[in-house]
Amino acid sequence: MEQALAALLGTGLGVAGTLGASGLTYASARRQARDQGVVDHLRELRNERREAYLAFMQAAEPVDDVLHRLAHRDGVPAAARDTPPTVEVLDAAVEGLGTAVHALSKAQARLDLMGPEPVAEDAVNVWSDVRSLRAYLERVLHRVREGAAYDGYRTGLEDAVDNLERSREKFTRSAREVMTAPP
């Protein structure tokens, strides 16, 4: 009888051990699949963020052309750079910045979804500074069309451009931090 009880107890322990090992194997496989899903999700999110950041930076490219025409004014003597450029140059600059504002707004909507929030906020600042530069140039254009003098043109332009450059640099730095941070 003791032998039968020992055999029965041994069989019961063997079954329990087998069930326990199967349960642990199942739980481990399930956790590994979940962990792999998290890694895959983070990789996909990083790729989508990179695309959104690049799209935003591309939307800002027309701004570079405008800044080059206005801030550098190649071929214009240094003394003449303190006065506003011609109506045609200002019109083209305002139009180029308008295009950029629209494109940045569309790209900003995507950044709001992709995040993280600090990068999206930095992008809003870039968009806002492009709008501010455009508004400044519209005021200058209005004065030039009226034939009125615009004292402080160069200082106002430099201030607007400096603000824009700072916000663009901050956006780039924030985006780079997100992209280089380990998952």
NORPEHU-V301142 format. One record per backbone hydrogen bond with DSSP energy under -1.0 kcal/mol. NH is the residue of the N-H (numbers start at 1). CO is the residue of the C=O. If there is no record, write none. Layout:
<<NH/CO> <NH/CO>>
//
This chain:
<<5/1> <6/2> <7/3> <8/4> <9/5> <10/6> <11/7> <12/8> <13/9> <14/10> <15/11> <16/12> <17/13> <18/14> <19/15> <20/16> <21/17> <22/18> <23/19> <24/20> <25/21> <26/22> <27/23> <28/24> <29/25> <30/26> <31/27> <32/28> <33/29> <34/30> <35/31> <36/32> <37/33> <38/34> <39/35> <40/36> <41/37> <42/38> <43/39> <44/40> <45/41> <46/42> <47/43> <48/44> <49/45> <50/46> <51/47> <52/48> <53/49> <54/50> <55/51> <56/52> <57/53> <58/54> <59/55> <60/56> <61/58> <63/60> <65/61> <66/62> <67/63> <68/64> <69/65> <70/66> <71/67> <73/68> <76/73> <83/80> <90/86> <91/87> <92/88> <93/89> <94/90> <95/91> <96/92> <97/93> <98/94> <99/95> <100/96> <101/97> <102/98> <103/99> <104/100> <105/101> <106/102> <107/103> <108/104> <109/105> <110/106> <111/107> <112/108> <113/109> <114/110> <115/111> <120/116> <121/117> <122/118> <123/119> <124/120> <125/121> <126/122> <127/123> <128/124> <129/125> <130/126> <131/127> <132/128> <133/129> <134/130> <135/131> <136/132> <137/133> <138/134> <139/135> <140/136> <141/137> <142/138> <143/139> <144/140> <145/141> <146/142> <148/143> <153/150> <156/152> <157/153> <158/154> <159/155> <160/156> <161/157> <162/158> <163/159> <164/160> <165/161> <166/162> <167/163> <168/164> <169/165> <170/166> <171/167> <172/168> <173/169> <174/170> <175/171> <176/172> <177/173> <178/174> <179/175> <180/176> <181/177>>
//
